[in-house]
Amino acid sequence: MASQQGENTASRAIMPPIIYGTAWKKEQTADLVEQAVRSGFRGIDTACQPKHYNEKLVGVALDRVRERGIEREALFLQTKFTPLAGHDPHNIPYDKNASLEQQIAQSFAVSLDNLQTQYIDALLLHSPFGPYSALMNGWRAMEAIQQSGGARQLGICNCYDLTLLKALYADAAVKPTIVQNRFYRETGFDAALRRWCDEKGIVYQGFWILTANPHILANTMIQTMAGKYGKTEPQLLFRYLNQLNVVPLTGTCSVEHMEQDLNIFDFTLTDEELELVRYLLT
């Protein structure tokens, strides 16, 4: 499990090399998360955001797998605080009139209850918001949760502005150890941001990897390379990212694809092959 992080220091988050994402699963969430864990996933990503996640059903799935002998300590659970603008106004899991600090505390309490756990391995801010002073007030509230033992690591999602990320890192007492972003061409695949994260020991988690990149999966070179290793194109792309210290999120609803996504660690791309794939991501 991830280690606690001391003041003014950052330590690389410890997590499984691939994580199961639970967005958009709705009433299927419990069954799919249970199947993912039974297939071998040990990292689960969710959020206290009823608009896109059914976090309570993630907790139901965790209760089911516990009955099968997979205890909480064997799993890496990460959830998110979603700022007010990211919610369905008719289904907000905290008091919209409360202070930001109270909203974060309330959201975290709901997550603990939903997931039937006493701690979270990683608490992420679902998206940056302004002004910067408000963002830092929110981060301080998350730091208080981490320093009390409620969350072992802190991170941020949907942060594509490297200048903002550097400022947050510089001003934070508890440094972000995770950045979770959409991995797609429109942001240049976060190349500069990922390099900086590597320098700082921050784990970059990528989502929307397959959906946003059909041009990569359809590339003849990728198909040939996948055939060489007896793998699918998605497996090859996930393995490429994993060798670059990127942790992919996958939200597949297919048991076959779950098993394929987990079966990417029995081959290693050569330096030349890594460079060929990197060329497609420029």
N, C-alpha and C positions, 0 to 999 in steps of 0.2 A: 504494500500500500504506500501511498505518497507520504513523505515525511513532513513534519511540521516545518514551517519556514520562519526563521528568526527575523527580527527587525533589521531593515536596511540590507537584507541579503536576499538572494534568489537561489533556489536549488531546483534542478530540473525535475519536473513532475514525473513520477513513476506511474505508468499506466499500461494497459494492454496495447499491443501494436496496432490493433484495429478495434473499432468501437461500433456498437449497434445503436443506430439513431431511431428515435421513437416518434418523430414528428409525423403528423397526418395519419396516424394509425387508427384514431377514433375508437370505435367499439371493438376493434380487433386488437387493440394494444396488448391486453393481457395475454392472449393466446400467442401473439407474435413474439413478445418478449420472452415468454416461457420457452418457446421453440428455439429462439436465438440462444438462450443460455444452455438449453439442453444440447444444442448443436456444438457448443464450445465457446461462445462469446462470454467474456468476463468483464467487459466494459459496456456500460449502458449510459446513453445520453438522453436527458429529458429536460423539461423546463416547467416552471410554475406559470404556465401560459395556456389556459383552457382553449384559447382560440385555435391553437395548432397542436397541442399536446394533451393527452389524457394521463396526467401524472399519477392519478390515483390508481388507474389500472396497471401502471408499471409496478406499483406497490403490491397489487393483487398477484401479479406474475412472480414477484420476488418471494411472496409468501408461499406460492405453489412450489417453487424450486427449492425453497428451504425444506419443505416436506420431503423432497427427494434427496436431501443431504447436502445441498449446495448452500453454505452459510453466507451470511452477509459479508464476512471478512474475506471471502473468496472473490468478491465482486468490486469493481471500480464504478462508483455511481457519481455522475455529475449532473447537476441541475443548474438552472439559471434564474436570476431575477430579471424580469421583463419590465422596463419602464412603462409608465401609464400609456404612452402613445402606441405601444405595441399590443394592446389588449382590445378585445371586443368590449365596448363600453357597457354592455349588458352582462358581462361575466368577468369581473375583475376580482382576483383572489385576495385582495387586501383593500383597506379603506382608502379610496381615492382622495379623500380630503385630509388624510394624515400627512405628516411631514415625510420627506423622502426617506429619512433614516428609519422612521416607523414603518413605512411601506416595505423596506428591505427586510426588516426584522419580521414583519408579519408574513411576507412571502416565504421567507426561509422556514418559519414555523409550520406553514402549510405544507411545504415540501417534506419536512421531516415526518409529518403526520401521514402524508400521502404515501411516502416510500417506506413507512414503518421502520425507521432507522433513527439512531441517536446522533449520527454524524454523516456528513457528505464528503466524499473524497475530493471533489472540486466544485466550487461555487463560481459560476461565470456571470458576468454582466452581459445581458443578451445583446445590447447594442450601446454604443456611446451616445451621449446626449449633451446638450449645452445648457447654459454656458459652462465653461471649463470649471469654474468654482463649484457648480452644482455637481458636476461629474466627480470631482474630488471629494465632495461631501458624501456622495453615494459610495465611493470607494472606501472611505474611512469607516462607513457603516459595515461594509463587507469585511474590512480588516478586523473590526471588533468581533465579528462572528468567527473569523479564522483564529484570532488570538484567544478566544474562549474555548476553542477545541471543536466548534461546531462544523467547521469546514477545514480540510487539511491543505487545500491549495485554492488560489484565486486565479481567475482568468477573465478574458473579455472576448466577445464574439462580434463579428461583423465590423471589425475595425480595420479599415483599408488605408487609413491615413498614418503613415509611418511617423510623421512629425508629432501627431497626437499621441501615438503609442509611446514614443520616446519621452514625451513630457510626463505621461502617466507613470512610466517606469521610474523616471527621475524623482518624482514627487511622492511616490508611494512608499510607505514604511514596509508594507508587505508587498513585494514585487509580484506582478502577474507572472505566472509560470506556464500559462496556456493562452494561445490565441486561436480561436476557431473561426475560420472564414470560408466563404464560398470559394471554391477553386475553379476559376474560369478565366477565359481569354480577356474579358473586358477589363480586368485589373492586372493584366500581364502575369497572371498566375501568382501574384504577390511575390515576385522573384526577389526584389530588394528587401521587402519586409521579412521574407523567410530567411534571407541571409542574416539579417540583423537578429532575428529570433535565435538562430543557431549560435551566433556570437554570445548572446546573453543566456543561453541555456533554456530558452523558452520553447516549449513544445508547440509546434504548429499543427493544428487539427484541420483537415480539409473536408468540406461537405459539398454535395451536389457534383461530385467528381464525375460520375458516369453520365448523368442527365445533361450536364452542361457541355460535355466534350465528345459528342458522337463523331466529330471529325477526326479525333485522335483514334478512337476505337476502330474506325473504318479505314485507317491508313494502312496501306499495303505492307509497309515496313513493320508496323505493330503486329499485323496479322501473321507475317512470316516469323517474327521473333516469338510470338506466342506458340506457333506451331512447333518451333524448334524445341520448346520446353514442355510441350504437351499441355499447354494451359489455354485458357480463354483470354480474349483481349482485356476484359476487365481485371482478370487476375494479374496480367502483366503490368497494367497501369498501377494497380494497387501495390504491387511488389516494387515497382520503380519508385513510387512515392515513399514507401516504407524504407527503402535503402537511402533515401534522402532525409530521413528522420521526420517525415510527415506521418501523422497518424490519421488514416482514412476513417471517415464515418460512412457506414453503409446502412441503408434503411430498407433493404430488400424484404419483400413479403414471401419470397420463394425459399422453401427449405433447401432445394438444390443449390440455389445461389448463396444461401448462408454457408453451406458447407464448402462451396468453391471459394468464397471470400476468406474463409479461415485457412484454406489450403494453399497459401502463397509463400510459405516459408521453407519449402524444400528445394528451392532453386535460387541462384544468385546471378543477377545480371552483371556482365563484365563492365569494366570502365568504359570500353568503347560503346557498348550497348546503352549504358547510362547517358553517354554524350549524344547518341543518336536520338534517344527519346527526348532529352532536354532540348534539342534543336526544334522539336515540334511544339514546345511550350514557350516559344519566343515570338 
